[in-house]
Amino acid sequence: MKLQDVSAEIFGQLIGMTEKLTNEEYTRPLELLFHNSIGKHMRHIIEFYDLVLSGLHTGQLNYDRRNRDLALETDTQSAIAKLRAMSVLVEATPHDQVLTMEASYSPDAETDVSLSTTFYRELLYNIEHAIHHMAIIRIGLEAEFSHLTLPPNFGVAYSTVQYQNRKG
C-alpha cells in the first residue's frame, strides 16, 4: 500500500470520528487527557500533515512553525473540510521529493538543526505521529463519550494489527 493511501485512510478514520462529535464534545477539556480536548489533538495532527504538504511547494519543512489554527480545534466542520482537502492533495502527489527540514531544540528558538529528508519519509513519520495521537484520542473518547463507535483499529499501529493477525 502506498503511503498516500495510508494517509488517506487515516484521514477517513479521523473524518468519520469527527462527524460523530458535536462541537461541544470536540472542544471539551478532558481531565484524562490533562485537560486537552479531542480538537487539540486533531489540530495537531492536521497541522503536521499540512506542513509536509506545504513543503512540497517550498522544499522546506519546520514542524515548530505551525500556524496553530484554532478553528481546527474548535469547529468540527473546519477540521473535516481540511482533512478532505488534504486527502485530495496527498493522493495527487505521485512522487517523492527532497525536503530540507529545520528544527530547534534550544530555548531561544534559533534553528539549530537542518537536515535533508524526503516527502515520503515525512509522510511515514506523519502516519506514525497520527496513529499515536489517535490512540490518545481513543482513550479520551472511550472514557468520556461511550456512545461513539470507532473502527477496531483506530489508533492502533499497522505493525500491531499485522502481529495480531498473524497470532490469530
Stockholm file with secondary structure:
# STOCKHOLM 1.0

chainA/1-168         MKLQDVSAEIFGQLIGMTEKLTNEEYTRPLELLFHNSIGKHMRHIIEFYDLVLSGLHTGQLNYDRRNRDLALETDTQSAIAKLRAMSVLVEATPHDQVLTMEASYSPDAETDVSLSTTFYRELLYNIEHAIHHMAIIRIGLEAEFSHLTLPPNFGVAYSTVQYQNRKG
#=GR chainA/1-168 SS CCHHHHHHHHHHHHHHHHHTSCHHHHHCCBGGGTTBCHHHHHHHHHHHHHHHHHHHHHSEECTTCCCCCTHHHHCHHHHHHHHHHHHHHHHTCCSCCEEEEEECCSTTCCCCEEEEEEHHHHHHHHHHHHHHHHHHHHHHHHHHCTTCCCCTTTTCCHHHHHHHHHHC
#=GC SS_cons         CCHHHHHHHHHHHHHHHHHTSCHHHHHCCBGGGTTBCHHHHHHHHHHHHHHHHHHHHHSEECTTCCCCCTHHHHCHHHHHHHHHHHHHHHHTCCSCCEEEEEECCSTTCCCCEEEEEEHHHHHHHHHHHHHHHHHHHHHHHHHHCTTCCCCTTTTCCHHHHHHHHHHC
//
